[in-house]
Amino acid sequence: MEPIAPASRTAAPPSRDTDRSKAAILGAACDEFSEYGFAGGRVDRIAERAGVNKRLIYYYFGNKDALFLAVLESTYADIRAAEQGLHLDLLEPVEALRRLITFTWRYFLAHPEFLSLLNSENLMRARNLSKSLRIREMHSPLVQMLDTLLARGRAQGIFRDGVDPVQLYISIASLGFFYLANNHTLSVIFGRDLRAPDALEERLDHMTDLVVSYATNRLDLAALRPVTARNPRAERP
């Protein structure tokens, strides 16, 4: 953690400039942390990127940890707000699910900084995010949106029972996140350019088929698992 620089409260700019200054700092901090990670990010460079005095950053955010948390909250708020703008409630269930998958994939592609920030925070075991007072409240609408979508699909006989909205979203996000976060190594291992436009579209089709097939599958999946997985004692003498 970088030390807190002393800053007089009288050093703050006029209130009309406060939002603009904070936005500039957050934008610069997002660029800095996504490029260098949390450990490599420097407040001096953030101040230079934002075109502000370094003391102003400490005045608004206190220290480097708090600034990184503010960046995380801001990036999460952006994607959650964009998801609400999809208006999935106006679409038929399968089309709504397809739209969410497509949106998530294209958002990851358009915002590599989001993936970089998540990587950094996970390396720190969510040390900063665990201090957030907003993060769970921010994600409640996402869970509710998916829960409502799944309920509509079940009522129409389209989606099967037992699909947990949180697990479903984690699967949607992870199918894209892993592919992109490990794209360089996967491309070398399999001898393919997995960032080529055709490869990205193929991946989207694959993810969509997987998730939609799972949500609409009416088979009793538990019955297909090995007996020992359901009851380890079943085959014992």
N, C-alpha and C positions, 0 to 999 in steps of 0.2 A: 504494500500500500504506500502510495506517495504521501508524504506528510502534508498536513493541512497548512496552507499558507495563511498567515494572518491577514484578515481583510476587514476594513472598517465598513460598517453598514452605510456610511455616507458615500461609499465608493460606487454604489449601485447607480445605473443609468436611470434616466426618467422612466416612469412606468410605461409610457407609450412605446418604448423601445425594448421592454423586458421580454415580451413574447418573441420578438424578432431575434434578439440576442440568444435566448434559450434555444430557439429552433436552429440557429446557425451553429451553436455549440453541439447540439445533439447530432446534427447532420455530420459535422466534422468528426465527432467522436465515433459515430457509426463507421465512417470511412477508415478511421485510424485503427479501431479495434478489429474490424473485419480484415484489414490488411496485415496487421502485425500481431493479432491476438491480444488478450488482456495483458499478459506479461510484457509483451513487446511494445504495447501502446504507450505513448508518452504525452503527458498533458501539455508540454511545451509545443509539440507538433499540432496538437488539437487546437490550441490557442492560435497558432499561426494559420492553420487551415480555416478557422472560423473568423479570423480577422479581429480577434478580441484580445484584451489583456488577460494574461493567465490568472491574475487575481480574481477576475470576474467569474471564471469557471469555479474556483473554490467558493466564491461568494454564493453562487446559485446551487452548487451541488455538494459542497463540503469536502469530498475527497474523490480519488480515482474509483474506488469501489462503488460509491453512490452514483457516480457518473455512468459507470458501466451498467448498473442496474437500471438507471433511467433510460439508457439506450435500449436495453432488453425490453423494458415495458413499452417503449414507443414502437419498437418493431412488432411486438406481439399485438399491440393495439391496431396497427395498420392492417395486418392480415385478418384479424378478427372482424374489423369493420368491413373489409372488402368481402368477406364471406357472407356477412349479413346482407350485403348489396346484391347477392345472387338471387334472392327472392325464391328460394327453392320451394316454398309453400305454393307457388303458382304453377309448378310443373308437376307432371305425373311422376310417381315415385321413382321408377327406373331412370327416367330422363334427369330427374333432380340429382340422383346419386351419380350419374355419369358427369353431370355438370360440375359437381363438387370435386370429383377426381381430376377432371381436366383443369379446373381452376387451380387446385393445389399444385399440380405438376407444373403448370405454366407460371405460377407465382414463384415457385422455387427456381425455375430457370431465369426469371426476370430479376430475382433478388438473391443473388449468390451471397450477398452480405448477411442475409438472414441465416443461412446455413453456417457460415463462418462464425457468427456470434454464438449460435447454439453449440457448435463444436467447442468453442472456448469455455463456455459456461459448464458444459458437461465434463470437461477436463478438470474443472474446479468442483465437480460434484454438486452443482447448483448452489454453490456457496452464497452467491449474491441473490439469485432468484428466490431462495428460501426466505429472504428478508422482506420480500415484496408484500405489501398490504393490498395490492390490487390484482395480482395475477389470477387467483382463483375466480374472483368476481368477473374478470375479463373473459374467462373461458366458459363460464356457466351458460351464456347464450349459445355457444357452439354445441355444447352437449344437448341442450334443450332443442336446438334446431334439428339435430340428427335424431334425437329421440322421437320428435314429432314426425319426421320423415319416415322413420321405420314403422311407427304406429299406423300411419296412413297406408303404407304398403301392406302391412299385415291385415288391416281392415279390408283391403281390396283383394286379399288372397295372393298378393304378388311376393311379398317378403315372408320369409319363414320366421318362426318364433326363435327366441333365444339369442338374438344378435344384440350384443351390448354396444351402445353408441360410442363409449370411450374406446373400447377395443377396436371397433370399426375404424374410427378416425386414426388411431395409432397405426393401424395397418395401412391405411391410405397414405399417410405421411411417410411411413418408413419405407414403403415400396419405392417412393421417389427419392427420399433422402439418402438411402444407402447407395442407390445407383449413382447419384450425382456426387456424393461425398467421396466415393471410391472409384470415380470414373477413370482416372488415370491408370490405376493399378489394374482394374478390370479390363481396360482396353489392351494393355500389354499382355495380360494373362491369356485372353481369348483371341488375340490377334485381330481385333475389330476396332474401328473408330467409333466408340460408343457416344461421341458427341456429335456425330454427323447428323444432319437434319432428318434423314430417313430413319436413323437409329433411334432418335428421340421420339419420333412419331410411333415407331414400332413399340417402344417401351410404353408409351401412353396406352396404346391399344391393348397390350398385354396386361397392364395394371387394371385397366377398366374391366376386361374380361374376367380376371381373377376375382375382383371385389364384387362385381355384379353377380357372378356365378355363385359366390359364397352367400350373398344376401338372399338370393332367390332359390337356393338349393333346398328342396323339400325332403331330401334323404335324412334318415336318422344317422347322423355322423357318428354318434357314440357307438352305435351298433357295428360300425365298420372298424373300430379300434380293436387291437388285440385284447383278448380276454384278460391277460395279465396286466394290461394298462388300466382296465376298469377295476379289477379286483386281484391284487397281487397274490392272494391266497387261493385263488380259484383252482389253480393247477397243482397245488401242493398235495402230496399223498396224505 
